[in-house]
Amino acid sequence: MTIQEFQRCIEELYYDRDQQRGIDRTFIWFVEEVGELAREIKDSRDPQRLKEEIADVFAWLSTIASLLRIDLEDAASIYATGCPKCQQTPCTC
């Protein structure tokens, strides 16, 4: 699945509900998911739980991008040629 396919999948699943919630409240949900990932990294490091929490964070980030009308794959392409600031791989800045 490409990033764009993932973003479209998340839109089909949740966009209407997320749009009604609004960007500010959706961002709060995203931050909560990042917190859950942080706890999992700190406390457990169970590979399956980490995978689930990373998927949740990515899904909420995708939702935020959709609400802001940003193509997440296009945004990720900023890193395709190396660090966006120094243009090096690995980053030297």
HELIX and SHEET records of a PDB file:
HELIX    1   1 ILE A    3  ARG A   21  1                                  19    
HELIX    2   2 ILE A   23  ASP A   43  1                                  21    
HELIX    3   3 PRO A   47  LEU A   67  1                                  21    
HELIX    4   4 LEU A   72  ALA A   76  1                                   5    
HELIX    5   5 SER A   77  TYR A   79  5                                   3    
END                                                                             
